[in-house]
Amino acid sequence: MKTKHKSQKNRNQFLKLMLGVLLAVFLVFALRLGQLMIFGQVNHQDLRENALALHERSSTLQAKRGTIYDIGGNPIAMDATSYSLLAVLTDQWTDPDGPANHVEDKEKTAEVLSQHINLSKEEILEILQTPDVSQVEFGSAGQNLSYAKMKEIEAENLQGITFNETPTRLYPNGVFASHLIGYASFKNAQDNDESRLAGQLGLELAKDDTLKGKNGKQSVTTNHDDYTVDGNQVIEAPVDGQDLYTSLDSRLQTYLESLLTNAYDRYQPETMTAMLVEPNTGKIVAASQRPTFNAQSKEGLDDMWQNLLVERAFEPGSTIKVLTLAAAIEEGVFNPNATYQSGAISIGNQTIRDYNKVGWGVISELEGLAHSSNVLMVELVGKIGYDKWEQYMYEFGLLQKPNSGFANEVTGSMNYSYEFEKASTSFGQGIYVSPWQMMQAFTAIANDGKMMALQSIDRYEDESGNLVSQAAEEKGQPISAETAHKTLEYLSQAMEIPNSTTGGYQIDGRDIAVKTGTAEIYDPDAGQYMQGSFDYLFSVVGFAPVDDPQYILYLTIERPQSNTSDGSQAMLADIFIPLMTRALDYGELATQSGYETGQVPDLTGQNKNSAQQLLSEQGFIGGQVLGDGNQIIDQVPKPGSEYSLGAPVYLLTDGQQSVPDFTGLDLTTAKSLADMLGINLVTEGDGLVVAQSVSAGSSLETGDEVVVQLQES
């Protein structure tokens, strides 16, 4: 009995103990739950914040990079989307119950893709047969594909073929002042918020801080089922980059590119450079070089990274005589009627000769200028004084960085220790300068003695979205206005003298001033100047019109290799004469009655009737409406552009689009219109559009191709 009673007592004590333990555990949980409910914290950590963080997704909102326009508001560089071609080779991502989403028929896939990208069927097949990889890309041939090309390939319904979408930069003109404009490409950063389109060359690099903008951020909170929780979306809006309007005139730039390409193909020189500038403002109207590259496809980029206008110094040769002449006139030591003995002159124990070695006997100083006499220039600098001549070279901006804003600009150099070296600089030997420095110096000759900084920007968008004009910058006044006028007058008179080195550059009906140059090229490996018949850098600078220059054109061509029997004068004149003529024609056209210009207003967002009324009120003949919608969503030219009052402004509406009438348009306007409509425009010839392959009014799909024929008027 006692044993049984004791056992019962032990069980009761155990039950009480267990009940106590359970009660203690319950109290702990109750206290913990109360803490969570009241404070939402455990170990000083806010569980509500942690819960939100566990279900928060962040993504970057890409800022729109600023657009680069020409002076008329036609886009040169703008944001776009490109596509990279991918082929999925593994079946591990294929749903067993669904259709295959990897490449199964590699032969067929290779054959079809070869019709759309620049690879042969065999090359594509080799890529598709790469072992032990999940997916493959197709190199440069499969990158930077346009929307139209992507849709073409997509329409083939190829299994396993997919695309990656990437922000990119569109350069609709291809080869178009490519080293000046440069290019931008997408750069991934460790911090995804910093991934963006970044400038790599030219203005895209120099003005990257202005163009890039600031990325935004989007945070979305989701529940455990991955649905967005209403009211918990936080957005930091991106700040778009600011637009730039260059000083380039697309009509003249496009024509220059065509002329340079023809000359480069015919003569196969090592390099060519060209600059067309307004001397009173320093604005660059057109500029390019060879070799160059296509900014859209990047073809040719590996052949020449250097911007030859600012990054490379060369001996300029006789074009520097323009500055020598100006300094001599300023110092009162040039007399066009005075005579001297041409042919050779002794400097110490060395001799400097004229280019023909024998000279032209006793001739006037004006005749010496016409024959580009080295002896004359040496005599003039001797009268000026070497120290004073050196001072003039610096005052003309030579041997100093011009602060162009572009990367890697050179200062130049000069051998100026001995009398022979000092004398040689008078005709452009022993001194190394860039085309940019030379052109800047020439502005003083054409602008009443005032030297202007060269500018590639006409206006820019400030942070408030307002357009601000780029102010002209005077760099100094090395000579007087009277000297500048006399320099041009004597250069023009020299062109009329028989056998003048500049006679072949005359333009019918135009009074211009020209100076040519033939510079020897030093070979550092051989330790001497090159000896070949065309181992020279040939150049020409021209000012037009003489009485009040509106343009300076400076060209160089280095070591032409083929068709040299044409002669250096023809090589450069075939570029100089047509480009200068067209520039002068455009300038006169803009000042004639009926060709007044006005600033194009911003018409986007308005209905088509109010847009037409506003154009009429501001003196324009009106707008040509594109599409059957009512609201204006885009326009050509862009707002703020200077545009002829007698030409229609093209207004894109939000309705169904059709092919416009391109006839009568110049190349620049036609391209801008095509870009706005998403048309793939193929051009043939130069001048104005006279015919198009698809009739105006035809239905239009994005990416449609239209071929236009252009003809000189």
Secondary structure, 3 states (H helix, E strand, C coil): CHHHHHHHHHHHHHHHHHHHHHHHHHHHHHHHHHHHHHHCEECCEEHHHHHHHHCEEEEEECCCCCCEECCCCCEEEEEEEEEEEEEECCCCCCCCCCCCCCCCCHHHHHHHHCCCCCCCHHHHHHHHCCCCCCEEECHHHHCCECHHHHHHHHCCCCCCEEEEEEEEEECCCCCCCHHHHCEEEEECCCCHHHCEEEEEEHHHHHCHHHHCCECEEEEEEECCCCCEEEEEEEEECCECCCCEEECCCHHHHHHHHHHHHHHHHHHCCCEEEEEEEECCCCEEEEEEEECCCCCCCCCCHHHCCCCHHHHCCECCHHHHHHHHHHHHHHHCCCCCCCEEECCEEEECCEEEECCCCCCCCEEEHHHHHHCCCHHHHHHHHHHHCHHHHHHHHHHCCCCCCCCCCCCCCCCCEECCCCHHHHHHHHHCCCEEECHHHHHHHHHHHHCCCCEECCECEEEEECCCCCEEECCCCEEECCCCHHHHHHHHHHHHHHHCCCCCCCHHHCCCCCCCEEEEEEEECEECCCCEECCCCCCEEEEEEEEECCCCCCEEEEEEEECCCCCHHHCHHHHHHHHHHHHHHHHHHHHHHHHCCCCCEEECCCCCCCEHHHHHHHHHHCCCCCEEEECCCCEEEEEECCCCCEEECCCCEEEEECCCCECCCCCCCEHHHHHHHHHHHCCEEEEECCCEEEEECCCCCCECCCCCEEEEEEECC
